[in-house]
Amino acid sequence: MSFWLSLIGYQAVWFAAVIGAGHGAAWPGVLAMLVYALAQLALARNIRVDLGLMAAGLVLGFLLDGGMIRHGLASYTGGWPDPELAPAWILALWITFALTFSQSLRHLQNHLWLAALLGLVGGPLAYLGAARGWQVVSFAEPAWRGLLVLAAGWALATPALAWLARRVSTSSRATVPSHPARGQAA
């Protein structure tokens, strides 16, 4: 998948998830993520990298957004399947975001400080956009506490995803045999 298709696809999933959640439905975001993920996996250079990123995104979403809920720092609309857990639509966004590290955010694999800066600023801004534009996220007062936790969480999660993409990609290349298998012509 090209840089632009990856970037536009991520934004399309973001809007589907947020607008769907604004109408009380998690399925638009989940469906959009599935379409994006299937397209990316079909065109993947290394499917192992993308599957690892998807799993990591899911875990990070459960930890950060689930932690925000458990500690009373934020609440989310469309809390399906369980209002005490990170909602499915936000997990779909995490999975989609994670997939961008093998495509549109590939450059960040070798610039972890830039990934941290992107997460520090971009993470909370995305949540503010969702909160103010569609009222799908609300922060407990004072709101700066929740935003500070998001900034710190995203400043750690973004370079972690970039590092994982580079690490899995590098280890996958190292395990590919450099000579033909026995019985095959070179």
N, C-alpha and C positions, 0 to 999 in steps of 0.2 A: 504494500500500500504506500502511496507517495506521501510526502510531507503534508501537502495541502489536503488530500483526502483524509488523512489521519486527523488533522486539525479540525477540519470542517465536520467530520464524523463525530469527534468528541463534543464539539459545540452542539450538534444536533441532538446527541444523547442528553447533554446537560439540559437543554430546553425541554425535551420530551419528559425528562424526569421531574423537573421543577414545575412545569405547567401541569403535568399529570398529578403530582402531589398537591398542587394548589386546588385541584378539583377532587381531592380525596382518593386518588387512585395511584397505586404503585406500579401497575402493569405497564403504562406507557414507557416509563424509564427502563424497566426490566426488559421489555420487548425491544426497545431501541438498542440497549446494551447487547442483547443476544444477536441482533442483526449486525451490529458493528463488530462484535467479537468473531462471529462466523466469517465475515468478510476478511477480517484481519488474519484469522487462522488459515483461511483458504489461500491467502497470498503470502503467508509467513515465510521469511527466510529461514527461521529456526523456530519450529512450533514449541520446542521445549522452553525457550525463553519466554514466549507469550503465555504459555500455561503457568509457568512459575510466577510471572508478573500478575496474572489474574488471581492466583491463590494468595499472593502477598497483598494485593489490593483489598481482597475480601477480609483478610485478617486485620489489616490496618484500619479498615472501616469499622469493623466490629470493635476494635480497641479504642480508637479515638472518638467516634461518634457514640458508641455504646457507653464509653466513659463519661462523655458529656451528659448523657441522659442519666446515668446512675448517680452522678454527683450533683444533679440538679442545675447544671450550668446552661442547658439548652433543652428545648423540646422540638419535635418535628411532627408535621402533619403526615397523615397517611402512614401511621406507625404499624404497618403490616409486616410481618405476621404477629409481632408482639410489641406493644407500646414501650416495653422496658428495654428493648433491643434497638440497635440501629435499624431504621426502616429499609425495606428492600430497595426503594428507589435511591437512597443514598449509597447503599452498597453497590448498586449498579453503576453509579458515578465513580466510585473508587475503582472498580474493575476496569471501567473504560479508561480512566485516567492512567492507571497502571500500564495498560496496553500502549499508551502513547510513547513510552520510554524505549520501545523498539522501533519507533517511526518518527513522529514529529518532534519528540523531545530527545531523540537519540544523542544529540550534541551534549546533553547534560551528563551523559555517562562518563565523560572525561572532565567534567567541570562541576564537581560536587558542591563547591561553595556557591556557584550560581544556582544550582538546584535548591540549595538551602534558602537562598535569598528569594527565589521564586515561590517556594512554599511559605516562607515567612510572610510575604506580602499577598501573594495570589490566593492562598487558601482562605484566609479571613475575608478577603474581598468577594470571593465567590459566594460565601455564606451570607455576607451582607446583601449581595445582590438578590439571593434567593429569599432572604428575610424581608427586604424592603419592597422588592418587585412583586413577589408572589405570596408573601406571608407564610412560607412553608417551614421556616426556622424561626424560633423565638428564643431570646436569651434572657436568663434570669438577671434581675438587677443586682448590682451594677453590671451592665452588659460587657464592660471592658474585661471583666474576669474571664468570661467565656471566650471572648475574642483573643485574649492573651494565651489561653490554653490552646485554642485553634492555631494561633501563630506558631507557638512552640511545637505543637504536634506536627503541623505541616512542614515546619523547618527541619524536622527530623525525618518525616516520612518521605518527602520528595527526594532528598539525596539517597535515602535507603533504597528506594525503587530504582533510581539511576544506577546505583552501585550493583544492585541485584541483576539488572539487565546486562551490565557489563560483565559481571562475574559468571553468570550462567552462559552467556554468549561465548566468553573466553574458554570456559571449561568444556563446552560442547565442541568447540573447534579442536581442542587438545585431545579429545577422545576419539575423533574420527581417524580411522586408520589411513596412513599415508601411502600404503601399498595395496595392490589388489589382493583379494582373498585367494587362498589356494585353489588351484584348478581353473582360475580365470585368467584370460589373457590380459596383458598390460595394455 
